[in-house]
Amino acid sequence: MGAQLNLVEKNLHEVRVGDDRMLFHIPSSSLFALDPLSGTIIDRLRSGGRAIEDFVAQMAGDFPLEDVRDTLNELRALEVVSDGSPLTDEIGTRRVDSFPLTTLVLNVNTGCNLSCTYCYKEDLDTPSAGKRMSFETAKDSVEMLLRESPNEKRYSIVFFGGEPLSNRRLIEEVVTYCEERFAALGKQVEFIMTTNATLLNDDIVDWLNRHRFGLSISMDGPQAIHDKNRITVGGQGTYAVVRRKVDRLLERYHARPIGARVTLTTGVTDIERIWDHLFNEVGFAEVGFAPVTSGDISSFNLSGEELVEVFAGMKRLGRRYLEAALEHRNIGFSNLHQLITDLHEGHKKALPCGAGLKMLAVDHEGDLNLCHRFTGSSLPTFGDVRSGVQHEQLGDFLSQRLDRTDTGCADCRIRNLCSGGCYHESYARYGDPAHPTYHYCDLMRDWVDFGIEVYTRIMAENPAFIDQYITPRQAH
């Protein structure tokens, strides 16, 4: 019996956009429009394997023979159709042994002047009890980064807390040191910070502007929503002071666009209302949403029904994003904007994020944590800034997530966009950071399908939007 052609279902996912058939090529996270010949080949092979020559002869009754052979070769090269040859290992390796660090998160103070009820920080302290990072530890962190990854051209230093501006002096010292140190090596460095905005004043804003900080502000929406959880140590709502500070920030800060980071907890699912307030009324350039489903305090976690409503709200806002994009306007919905960027770039990732691979977080003592969410947790650290990264232990940890055996991830159509989900979400919910975040699976698959539809419409009807709003993001 001769070689047979079979459809490799795990490598393709079809999405219909109007009358168009779009093929999402799962191994490369790429999107193709299916022409009639390719679509017919896929349809006919869905009924089962076929002998190659018999199948080609049958297809040649409806399409030119040369076109049939060429298209089959293209589909075999994509491994959408198989002739029995072994398929390429998508991941390519089962062991992580290279750690091209480019980003360090410095946990400059465990103390925070707020007492947000849902905070995931496991080492959070009141302001008076805050443990501050010393300049010596911060300097050692930078030197460790350069030792570990001497050949990179661009690096990022992220300041985190608690509230990072409660250790403003250290931040200023680190920026001065880094700008001189990286410039002497002919390398670029950027600074990033997430802040609750309460400690901002004109002097700080102007200094941040001069050093071109990438800023993200923690703000949960209109006053009634924001004040529900984002409160002072004394229990008072913080919307009024945050709004006053943010208004001044947006008035004076011009170096880079400023985004808002919204935390969604139980009872808070009105995506459109929150976005409208933060984008149209306050004036943020982008608004991103982070649903809480696995926090330590279970009473703040979104229920399954609420999570469904959150994603429904994201799709409603996504349709507004599409409508605006076709009119060549960007409405700053960063969750969808990032998904479209991933689709446009053909992002394919074997691991869910850069944690442990391109990024590590340094706690106030100088220990190296997988990411900022794990500082103060019981998860073992992976070295320290003086002795360096424990490569073997970190490689062992990351390699667990590479192994998709018996997880259900190996055949999932969003496996190379999701890669199992957030390590900390898995750690908090299942007690195992390598465990896939199954509670998100169906919702995330539907969200990616929606993103494919939006991206396809934009590319078909206003590709200039991609050129103006997506491609520069990629270059940055």
C-alpha positions as CSV (number, residue, x, y, z in Angstrom):
1,M,0.0,0.0,0.0
2,G,1.4,3.4,-1.0
3,A,1.9,6.5,1.2
4,Q,-1.3,8.1,2.5
5,L,-2.2,11.7,3.1
6,N,-3.8,12.7,6.4
7,L,-5.0,15.9,7.9
8,V,-2.9,17.0,11.0
9,E,-5.9,18.4,13.0
10,K,-3.8,19.5,15.9
11,N,-1.9,21.9,13.7
12,L,-4.8,23.8,12.2
13,H,-7.8,25.7,13.3
14,E,-10.3,27.3,11.0
15,V,-12.1,30.5,11.8
16,R,-14.8,31.9,9.5
17,V,-15.0,35.7,9.1
18,G,-18.0,36.6,7.1
19,D,-17.7,34.5,3.9
20,D,-13.9,34.1,4.3
21,R,-12.3,30.9,5.6
22,M,-9.2,31.7,7.7
23,L,-6.6,29.1,8.7
24,F,-4.9,29.7,12.0
25,H,-1.6,27.7,11.6
26,I,-1.1,26.6,15.2
27,P,2.7,25.7,15.2
28,S,3.6,29.2,14.0
29,S,0.7,31.3,15.3
30,S,0.2,32.5,11.8
31,L,-3.0,33.3,9.9
32,F,-3.8,32.5,6.3
33,A,-6.8,33.0,4.0
34,L,-7.9,29.7,2.6
35,D,-8.2,29.7,-1.1
36,P,-10.8,27.3,-2.7
37,L,-8.1,24.7,-3.5
38,S,-6.6,24.6,0.0
39,G,-10.1,24.6,1.5
40,T,-11.2,21.7,-0.6
41,I,-8.1,19.6,0.2
42,I,-8.7,20.1,3.9
43,D,-12.4,19.3,3.6
44,R,-11.8,16.1,1.7
45,L,-9.1,14.8,4.0
46,R,-11.3,15.4,7.0
47,S,-13.2,12.3,6.1
48,G,-10.0,10.2,6.5
49,G,-6.6,9.3,5.0
50,R,-6.3,8.9,1.3
51,A,-3.6,7.3,-0.9
52,I,-1.6,10.1,-2.4
53,E,-1.9,9.3,-6.1
54,D,-5.6,8.5,-5.8
55,F,-6.2,11.8,-4.0
56,V,-4.2,13.8,-6.5
57,A,-6.1,12.3,-9.4
58,Q,-9.4,13.0,-7.7
59,M,-8.5,16.6,-7.0
60,A,-7.2,17.1,-10.6
61,G,-10.7,16.5,-11.8
62,D,-11.6,19.9,-10.3
63,F,-8.4,21.8,-10.2
64,P,-5.3,22.1,-12.5
65,L,-2.9,19.2,-11.6
66,E,0.1,21.4,-11.2
67,D,-1.8,23.6,-8.7
68,V,-2.9,20.6,-6.8
69,R,0.6,19.3,-6.4
70,D,2.0,22.7,-5.5
71,T,-0.7,23.3,-2.9
72,L,-0.2,19.9,-1.3
73,N,3.5,20.5,-1.1
74,E,2.8,23.8,0.7
75,L,0.3,22.2,3.1
76,R,2.8,19.4,3.8
77,A,5.5,22.0,4.5
78,L,3.2,23.6,7.0
79,E,2.5,20.2,8.4
80,V,-1.2,20.7,8.0
81,V,-1.2,17.7,5.8
82,S,1.1,14.7,6.5
83,D,2.3,12.0,4.2
84,G,3.4,9.9,7.2
85,S,6.8,11.6,7.7
86,P,7.7,12.4,11.3
87,L,6.3,15.8,12.4
88,T,8.6,18.6,13.6
89,D,9.0,18.9,17.3
90,E,7.4,22.3,17.9
91,I,9.3,23.1,21.0
92,G,12.6,21.8,19.6
93,T,14.0,21.1,23.0
94,R,12.9,19.5,26.3
95,R,15.5,21.3,28.3
96,V,16.0,25.0,29.0
97,D,19.7,25.7,29.4
98,S,20.0,29.3,28.1
99,F,18.8,32.3,30.1
100,P,19.1,35.5,28.0
101,L,18.2,37.9,30.8
102,T,17.2,41.4,29.7
103,T,14.9,42.5,32.4
104,L,15.3,42.8,36.2
105,V,12.4,43.6,38.5
106,L,13.8,45.4,41.6
107,N,11.4,45.0,44.6
108,V,12.6,48.3,46.1
109,N,10.4,48.3,49.2
110,T,8.0,45.7,50.6
111,G,6.1,48.6,52.3
112,C,3.1,50.2,50.8
113,N,1.1,53.3,51.9
114,L,-2.1,51.6,50.7
115,S,-3.8,48.4,52.0
116,C,-5.6,47.2,48.9
117,T,-7.7,44.3,50.0
118,Y,-6.9,42.0,47.1
119,C,-3.1,42.5,46.9
120,Y,-1.3,39.4,45.8
121,K,2.1,40.5,47.2
122,E,3.2,37.8,49.6
123,D,5.8,40.0,51.2
124,L,3.7,43.2,51.6
125,D,4.3,45.3,54.7
126,T,2.8,48.4,56.2
127,P,4.9,51.6,55.5
128,S,6.6,51.5,58.9
129,A,7.6,47.9,58.5
130,G,8.7,48.0,54.9
131,K,12.0,46.4,54.0
132,R,13.9,48.6,51.7
133,M,16.4,47.4,49.1
134,S,19.8,49.0,49.6
135,F,21.7,50.7,46.8
136,E,24.5,48.0,47.1
137,T,21.9,45.3,46.4
138,A,20.5,47.2,43.5
139,K,24.0,47.8,42.1
140,D,24.9,44.1,42.5
141,S,21.6,43.3,40.6
142,V,22.7,45.4,37.6
143,E,26.2,43.9,37.6
144,M,24.7,40.4,37.8
145,L,22.5,41.2,34.8
146,L,25.5,42.3,32.8
147,R,27.5,39.2,33.8
148,E,24.7,36.9,32.9
149,S,23.8,38.5,29.6
150,P,26.8,40.5,28.3
151,N,25.8,40.4,24.7
152,E,22.3,42.0,24.8
153,K,21.8,45.5,23.3
154,R,18.8,46.6,25.3
155,Y,17.9,46.1,28.9
156,S,15.0,47.0,31.2
157,I,15.0,47.8,34.9
158,V,11.6,47.6,36.5
159,F,10.9,49.2,39.9
160,F,8.3,47.5,41.9
161,G,6.9,47.3,45.5
162,G,4.8,47.7,47.7
163,E,4.8,51.2,46.4
164,P,8.1,51.8,44.7
165,L,8.1,55.6,45.1
166,S,8.2,55.0,48.9
167,N,11.9,54.3,48.1
168,R,12.3,57.2,45.7
169,R,15.9,57.9,46.7
170,L,17.0,54.4,45.7
171,I,15.2,54.7,42.4
172,E,17.1,57.9,41.6
173,E,20.4,56.4,42.5
174,V,19.8,53.3,40.4
175,V,18.8,55.4,37.4
176,T,21.9,57.6,37.6
177,Y,24.1,54.5,38.0
178,C,22.5,52.6,35.1
179,E,22.5,55.5,32.7
180,E,26.2,55.9,33.2
181,R,27.1,52.2,33.3
182,F,25.1,51.1,30.2
183,A,26.1,54.1,28.2
184,A,29.8,53.3,28.8
185,L,29.1,49.9,27.3
186,G,27.3,51.3,24.3
187,K,24.1,49.6,25.5
188,Q,20.5,50.9,26.0
189,V,18.5,50.8,29.2
190,E,14.9,51.7,29.9
191,F,13.1,52.1,33.2
192,I,9.6,50.9,34.0
193,M,7.4,51.4,37.0
194,T,4.0,50.5,38.3
195,T,2.7,52.9,40.9
196,N,-0.4,53.7,42.8
197,A,0.2,57.4,42.0
198,T,-0.4,58.6,45.5
199,L,3.1,59.8,46.1
200,L,3.5,61.7,42.8
201,N,4.2,65.4,42.7
202,D,5.4,67.8,40.0
203,D,9.0,67.3,40.9
204,I,8.8,63.5,40.6
205,V,6.7,63.7,37.5
206,D,9.2,65.9,35.8
207,W,12.1,63.7,36.8
208,L,10.3,60.6,35.5
209,N,9.6,62.5,32.3
210,R,13.3,63.4,31.8
211,H,14.3,59.7,32.2
212,R,11.5,58.5,29.9
213,F,10.0,56.0,32.3
214,G,7.4,53.5,31.1
215,L,4.6,54.1,33.6
216,S,1.6,52.0,34.5
217,I,-0.9,53.3,37.1
218,S,-2.9,51.0,39.3
219,M,-6.5,52.4,39.1
220,D,-9.6,50.3,39.1
221,G,-12.2,52.6,37.4
222,P,-14.8,55.1,38.6
223,Q,-14.8,56.1,42.3
224,A,-17.4,53.5,43.5
225,I,-15.4,50.7,41.9
226,H,-11.9,52.0,42.8
227,D,-12.7,52.7,46.4
228,K,-14.2,49.2,46.9
229,N,-10.7,47.7,47.3
230,R,-8.0,50.3,46.8
231,I,-8.0,51.8,50.3
232,T,-5.5,53.4,52.7
233,V,-4.1,51.5,55.7
234,G,-6.8,53.4,57.7
235,G,-9.6,52.0,55.5
236,Q,-10.3,55.1,53.4
237,G,-11.0,55.1,49.7
238,T,-8.2,56.5,47.5
239,Y,-10.0,57.5,44.3
240,A,-10.0,61.3,45.0
241,V,-6.3,61.5,45.7
242,V,-5.3,59.2,42.8
243,R,-7.5,61.0,40.4
244,R,-6.0,64.4,41.4
245,K,-2.5,63.0,41.0
246,V,-3.2,61.3,37.7
247,D,-4.8,64.4,36.2
248,R,-1.6,66.3,37.0
249,L,0.6,63.4,35.7
250,L,-1.2,63.3,32.4
251,E,-0.9,67.0,32.1
252,R,2.8,67.1,32.6
253,Y,4.2,63.8,31.4
254,H,4.9,63.5,27.7
255,A,7.8,61.1,27.3
256,R,5.7,57.9,26.7
257,P,2.0,56.9,26.7
258,I,0.7,56.0,30.2
259,G,-1.5,53.0,30.8
260,A,-3.9,52.0,33.6
261,R,-3.9,48.6,35.1
262,V,-7.3,47.4,36.4
263,T,-7.7,44.5,38.8
264,L,-11.0,42.8,38.5
265,T,-12.4,41.1,41.7
266,T,-15.7,39.5,42.6
267,G,-18.6,41.9,41.9
268,V,-16.6,43.9,39.3
269,T,-17.2,42.8,35.8
270,D,-18.3,46.0,33.9
271,I,-15.4,46.2,31.5
272,E,-17.0,48.8,29.2
273,R,-17.9,51.2,32.0
274,I,-14.4,51.0,33.6
275,W,-12.7,51.4,30.2
276,D,-14.9,54.4,29.3
277,H,-14.1,56.1,32.5
278,L,-10.3,55.5,32.4
279,F,-9.9,56.1,28.7
280,N,-12.4,58.8,27.8
281,E,-12.8,60.7,31.1
282,V,-9.4,60.3,32.8
283,G,-7.4,60.2,29.6
284,F,-5.1,57.1,29.9
285,A,-3.6,56.0,26.6
286,E,-4.3,52.3,27.3
287,V,-6.4,50.3,29.8
288,G,-5.6,46.7,30.7
289,F,-7.6,44.3,32.7
290,A,-6.3,41.6,35.1
291,P,-9.0,39.2,36.4
292,V,-8.4,37.7,39.9
293,T,-9.4,34.1,40.0
294,S,-6.7,32.5,42.2
295,G,-5.9,35.1,44.9
296,D,-4.9,33.9,48.4
297,I,-8.1,35.5,49.8
298,S,-10.8,33.4,48.0
299,S,-13.6,35.9,48.7
300,F,-12.0,38.3,46.2
301,N,-11.8,35.8,43.4
302,L,-14.2,36.1,40.4
303,S,-16.7,33.2,40.3
304,G,-16.9,31.1,37.2
305,E,-20.0,33.0,36.1
306,E,-18.3,36.3,36.7
307,L,-15.3,35.2,34.7
308,V,-17.6,34.4,31.8
309,E,-19.2,37.8,32.1
310,V,-15.7,39.4,32.1
311,F,-14.8,37.8,28.9
312,A,-18.2,38.7,27.4
313,G,-17.5,42.3,28.3
314,M,-14.0,42.1,26.8
315,K,-15.6,40.9,23.5
316,R,-18.2,43.8,23.6
317,L,-15.3,46.2,24.1
318,G,-13.4,44.4,21.5
319,R,-16.2,45.1,19.0
320,R,-15.9,48.8,19.8
321,Y,-12.1,48.4,19.3
322,L,-12.7,46.9,15.8
323,E,-15.2,49.6,14.9
324,A,-12.7,52.3,15.9
325,A,-9.8,50.6,14.1
326,L,-11.8,50.5,10.9
327,E,-12.1,54.3,11.3
328,H,-8.4,54.5,12.0
329,R,-8.7,55.2,15.8
330,N,-7.0,53.3,18.6
331,I,-9.2,53.1,21.8
332,G,-6.4,51.7,24.0
333,F,-7.9,48.3,24.9
334,S,-4.5,46.8,25.7
335,N,-5.7,43.1,26.2
336,L,-6.9,43.0,22.6
337,H,-4.2,45.2,21.3
338,Q,-1.6,42.7,22.7
339,L,-3.4,39.7,21.2
340,I,-3.5,41.4,17.8
341,T,0.2,42.2,18.1
342,D,0.9,38.5,18.9
343,L,-1.1,37.4,15.8
344,H,0.5,40.0,13.6
345,E,4.0,39.0,14.6
346,G,3.2,35.3,14.5
347,H,4.3,34.9,18.1
348,K,5.0,31.3,19.1
349,K,6.1,30.6,22.6
350,A,7.0,27.4,24.4
351,L,6.7,29.0,27.8
352,P,4.0,31.3,29.0
353,C,6.1,34.4,29.6
354,G,9.6,35.6,30.1
355,A,9.7,34.8,33.8
356,G,12.9,32.9,34.6
357,L,14.0,33.1,31.0
358,K,14.4,36.8,30.1
359,M,13.3,38.2,33.4
360,L,14.0,37.7,37.1
361,A,12.8,39.6,40.1
362,V,15.2,40.7,42.9
363,D,13.8,40.9,46.4
364,H,15.1,43.3,49.0
365,E,17.7,40.9,50.2
366,G,19.0,40.2,46.7
367,D,17.5,36.8,46.1
368,L,16.4,35.9,42.6
369,N,12.7,35.1,42.2
370,L,10.9,33.7,39.2
371,C,8.9,37.0,38.9
372,H,7.7,39.9,41.1
373,R,4.6,37.9,42.1
374,F,6.7,35.3,43.8
375,T,8.8,37.5,46.1
376,G,8.1,36.5,49.7
377,S,6.4,33.2,48.6
378,S,7.5,29.7,49.5
379,L,8.7,28.9,46.0
380,P,12.4,28.4,46.1
381,T,14.6,31.2,44.8
382,F,17.1,30.7,42.0
383,G,20.3,32.2,43.2
384,D,21.2,35.7,44.3
385,V,22.7,38.8,42.8
386,R,26.1,38.2,44.3
387,S,26.6,34.5,43.3
388,G,24.4,34.7,40.2
389,V,21.7,32.6,38.7
390,Q,21.4,28.9,39.7
391,H,21.2,27.7,36.1
392,E,20.6,24.0,36.8
393,Q,17.7,24.6,39.2
394,L,16.1,27.3,37.0
395,G,16.5,25.0,34.0
396,D,14.8,22.1,35.9
397,F,11.9,24.4,36.8
398,L,11.3,25.8,33.3
399,S,11.7,22.4,31.7
400,Q,8.7,21.1,33.6
401,R,6.4,23.5,31.8
402,L,8.0,22.6,28.4
403,D,6.8,19.0,28.9
404,R,3.2,19.0,27.6
405,T,2.7,15.2,28.0
406,D,-0.6,14.3,29.6
407,T,-1.6,17.9,30.1
408,G,-4.0,18.4,27.2
409,C,-1.8,21.2,26.0
410,A,0.0,19.3,23.3
411,D,-3.1,19.3,20.9
412,C,-4.7,22.6,22.1
413,R,-5.1,25.2,19.3
414,I,-3.8,28.1,21.5
415,R,-0.9,26.1,22.9
416,N,1.7,28.4,21.5
417,L,-0.1,31.6,22.6
418,C,-1.0,30.4,26.1
419,S,1.6,27.8,26.9
420,G,-0.2,26.7,30.0
421,G,-0.9,30.1,31.5
422,C,0.6,32.2,34.3
423,Y,3.0,30.4,36.8
424,H,1.7,32.4,39.8
425,E,-1.9,31.7,38.9
426,S,-1.2,28.0,38.8
427,Y,0.8,28.2,42.0
428,A,-2.0,30.1,43.8
429,R,-4.8,27.9,42.5
430,Y,-3.2,24.4,42.3
431,G,-0.1,24.7,44.5
432,D,2.0,23.9,41.5
433,P,3.5,26.6,39.2
434,A,3.9,24.0,36.4
435,H,0.2,23.1,36.4
436,P,-1.8,24.5,33.4
437,T,-4.5,27.0,34.3
438,Y,-7.4,24.8,33.1
439,H,-10.1,27.2,34.4
440,Y,-9.2,29.6,31.7
441,C,-9.0,27.2,28.8
442,D,-12.3,27.4,27.1
443,L,-12.6,31.2,27.6
444,M,-9.1,31.8,26.3
445,R,-9.7,29.7,23.2
446,D,-12.9,31.7,22.5
447,W,-11.0,34.9,23.1
448,V,-8.2,34.0,20.6
449,D,-10.9,33.1,18.0
450,F,-12.4,36.5,18.6
451,G,-9.0,38.1,18.2
452,I,-8.4,36.3,14.9
453,E,-11.7,37.6,13.6
454,V,-10.9,41.2,14.7
455,Y,-7.4,41.0,13.2
456,T,-8.7,39.6,9.9
457,R,-11.3,42.4,9.6
458,I,-8.7,45.0,10.2
459,M,-6.2,43.6,7.7
460,A,-8.9,43.3,5.1
461,E,-10.6,46.7,5.6
462,N,-7.9,49.0,7.1
463,P,-4.4,47.5,7.1
464,A,-3.0,51.0,7.7
465,F,-4.2,50.6,11.3
466,I,-1.7,47.8,11.7
467,D,1.1,49.9,10.2
468,Q,0.5,52.8,12.5
469,Y,-0.5,51.2,15.8
470,I,0.8,47.6,15.8
471,T,4.1,47.7,13.9
472,P,5.6,50.6,15.9
473,R,4.7,48.6,19.1
474,Q,6.7,45.7,17.7
475,A,9.7,47.8,16.9
476,H,9.7,49.3,20.4
